[in-house]
């Protein structure tokens, strides 16, 4: 994990494949039942559970210093974590603080601004911010005045790309924002908005402690369009208590009628041994495995019929959305916020538990408010752990990125970017992939490793073959099911 960092290799110039990529997926229930297992979501490689606490603040400073010597500043992507929520949603696995005491948010905001200023002093002079993402928790837990204060602070300390060139996103809970607040968010610089919905069925909502009338969601969507947001996204979850095929069908009909630009359909990962709120979910009310697979099939078929493109993993987008365009052009990227159109950036993360990626490193902040405040009081960035990537990590990260985002890898391009002979270097992995090839998940050609429409739903399984950390220490139930 802590091999000596080497210069980042040239990024592969992936050529267009010999034939157009088919955007659909093939649903094979028997295959999915047989091959589904626990595995990473690959928002990074190595994955966050492999980070080491021997990586700290000074290692991060060393990584930032390395940016100045590599020549040419890359754009920046900023992630801000707002951990607060009014109430707890039982399915939630996020790092959050559930409280109605608004003073806690005021204190946090003061420290967050301090961290932002420290990061800006290190990075902002030579790089422009092209991407901003507010996550949580519930970012709109902050009042409108607090959000105005925070976004103004960001723009004083960092240099942002113009609105038309940047992607500035915020996650909102429709229960906490009015149409007027949506317009205010747009004036504050956000141009993409993501809404948590999960399910429109009233019984399901009560079972997970998230009662959210459809009218609230539609009001936010209508306000976002009127305010000029470039993209509206909706998050759904299948596998929740009291969900049935009928409730899922009704929810999908309402979502399609709302016509968001992007839709994420997540498989609920029930891990009550790791996430205490999930212990309030009644196991007897959970749909069985066969029903969950049928729900997934229903989602794919319904969204395909509505004209959405399957981007990968849990994500769908309209054909003219930036994600779909980036995928067709080979520019799609994946990071801790999911799929992104901005690949060549350094990710700077602020707030408790936030994860950044600068140069050939990852770093994660401390996870509690007290530890966060203590370190900032000592004028130290609150880095708790991380990873310094060696050449093998960078190679495998590049390969996994292309599989996750494009469903194919150009073998000559990878060999050009890294000093390897693909078939020799990955001989053990290719032997394991032969079985997947027999199952019809992919083809291994002379120049291309190509995932089939049948294999797209099992892309995590395919990527796991190239994960040397999994090979060294197979995982138990720390990850969600791959399908």
Secondary structure, DSSP 8 states (H G I E B T S, - for coil): -----------------SS---------HHHHHHH--B----SSSS-GGG-BTT--HHHHHHHHHHHHHSSS--EEEEEEEE-EESS--TT--S--EE-S-THHHHHHHHHHHHHHHHHHHHHTTT-EEEEEEEEES-GGGS-HHHHHHHHHHHHHHSEE--TTT-EEEEEE-TTS--HHHHHHHHHTT--EEEEEEE---HHHHHHTT----HHHHHHHHHHHHHHT-SEEEEEEEES-TT--HHHHHHHHHHHHHHT-SEEEEEE----TTT-GGGGGS-GGGS--HHHHHHHHHHHHHHHHHTTEEEEETTEEEETTSHHHHHHHTT--EEETTEEES--SEEEEEESTT-EEEETTEEEEE-SSHHHHHHHHHTT---EEEEEE--HHHHHHHHHHHHHHHHSEEEHHHHHHHSS--HHHHTHHHHHHHHHHHHTTSEEE-SSEEEE-TTTGGGHHHHHHTT-HHHHHS---TTS-B--
